Amino acid sequence: MVDQFQSNIGVIGLGYVGLPTAIGFHDAGFNVWGVDVSERSVEMILRGKNPTGDPDVDDIVPQPGSDRWNITTNTGEAVPNCDVVLVTVPTPITHDLKPDLSYVSAAGRAVFEAIPKGSNTIVVLESTVYPGVTTETWLPIIEELGLVIGEDVEIAYCPERFNPGDPAHGVRQVARVIGCSNPEVGEKLVELYSKLTSEDVRYVGKLEVAEAAKVIENVQRDINIALVNELARIFPALDVDVEDVLSAAATKWNFHRYTPGVGVGGHCIPVDPYYMIQRAADVGVPAGLITAARAVNRSMPSHVAGVVTDLLWSAGVPAGDAKVLLLGWSYKAEVGDPRETPAEPLAATLIGKNISVGAWDPHIDSSLYPESVVPVDDISDAKGYDLVILVTAHKACLEIEWGDLLSKMRTPIVYDGRRVLDLDKLESMGWTTHAVGKPV
Ligand SMILES: NC(=O)c1ccc[n+]([C@@H]2O[C@H](COP(=O)([O-])OP(=O)(O)OC[C@H]3O[C@@H](n4cnc5c(N)ncnc54)[C@H](O)[C@@H]3O)[C@@H](O)[C@H]2O)c1
């Protein structure tokens, strides 16, 4: 049952996080007001279409005419109708790897300007940030607008943790933590989010605890992945396959297994550690481990480009003449999301070495590739390549007609950048196989 106090929910930013969140609250019986500044996104959602690249959302966008479903580009129209407003806007990094909080600030300002006096509207930031951002970014705006905390507005933080492309960890299945300086508001939000998700929802105290929890979840993943990526460089030099080592080590009860790869991508893992690094720097504490892990993962695409260039050279293909095909462009399997994909620096490094690069990804519109990359729209048209790199473990990439592609290769070399291919089978077909972390 949806109670009176919190039956009207606003969601500001209808992207990978905001759209499924809005749909989740709508499915749970709430009256939803969704806002996005992108006219294209709003127009698509109003037609019942999914503007994001997450296939799990394709069939669940409410259709035109649905009750309790209000979508607009106008924050000022939506907010006065809402008891609780969730903000799910991007938190990218700048070119010099610093947190870009301009979206959090702009969306917050638009929301606070529209809050009716005396409404005590609860505004919850869900975007990933470092500890302190919600208060430091929003309180000055609230004060400037003459709003009073506890009378006109309350602010809280509840990080989104769902995993696009992974239906088992959608918005309705992940545990949530809520930070708020007012415990009463925190408990009200526990009640609210408990109607969205079947998992644990917990009030964890002040905002900064919830903000920090989210960012360290991703820092931990980045560090764990960096360790196996570093091992994937060390062991081949010792003539040992890193996957054999990881399989052996994983027989111990407390060993956590991760898989090396061409690099990490997406909006979270390659971005959030920089938020933590910046915050540590602000308070004068070194974040050496986090910084080193980021450097390892960030350098994986150029490491792989170097290995691949050597393989081409050894196969007698001069760089100026070589053609490499990337299988997959998005940063992770089954999702059409190219943000921070390692495919981009991998392609750029190869092109910088005078190697021609083509790419095929059935989940990505090929207009999103950089101009220097040759789009392959149909894998059966790919011919004359010297080496194929599996970049993204989309099912479609693993299940291509390997025999057909083999017959069209100029030099039949495959490099498994995700350690998911059956290399013995490919060898038996006539491919020369290599993989990240495997001795050459
Ligand atoms: N994508 C993920 O897997 C994931 C998972 C957990 C958390 N997060 C975090 O959630 C946040 C959002 O990420 P995302 O992947 O949904 O980003 P996104 O880019 O897919 O979506 C953000 C949306 O916000 C809109 N927007 C920007 N400014 C706005 C404004 N002022 N008013 C209204 N709309 C505005 C954009 O047009 C866009 O549609 C980020 O902080 C991210 O780190 C992402």
The ligand as an ORCA input file, in Angstrom:
! r2SCAN-3c Opt
* xyz 0 1
  N      24.757      3.405    -14.890
  C      25.008      2.666    -13.818
  O      25.268      1.484    -13.912
  C      24.956      3.269    -12.423
  C      24.764      2.442    -11.330
  C      24.709      2.997    -10.070
  C      24.877      4.376     -9.930
  N      25.080      5.159    -11.014
  C      25.183      6.606    -10.815
  O      23.927      7.178    -11.106
  C      24.088      8.474    -11.669
  C      23.374      8.548    -13.007
  O      23.996      7.645    -13.894
  P      23.293      7.163    -15.228
  O      24.113      6.008    -15.705
  O      21.833      6.985    -15.043
  O      23.546      8.455    -16.149
  P      22.833      8.775    -17.554
  O      23.729      9.724    -18.244
  O      22.421      7.513    -18.221
  O      21.489      9.517    -17.125
  C      21.442     10.768    -16.546
  C      20.286     11.529    -17.145
  O      20.168     12.771    -16.458
  C      19.757     13.752    -17.394
  N      20.041     15.066    -16.821
  C      21.228     15.717    -16.735
  N      21.061     16.886    -16.087
  C      19.755     16.979    -15.766
  C      18.954     17.956    -15.097
  N      19.482     19.069    -14.630
  N      17.633     17.727    -14.975
  C      17.070     16.600    -15.459
  N      17.774     15.637    -16.100
  C      19.090     15.820    -16.241
  C      20.522     13.418    -18.642
  O      19.918     13.970    -19.780
  C      20.473     11.873    -18.622
  O      19.360     11.377    -19.340
  C      25.592      8.697    -11.758
  O      26.021      9.379    -10.615
  C      26.148      7.294    -11.751
  O      27.461      7.254    -11.243
  C      25.091      4.639    -12.266
*
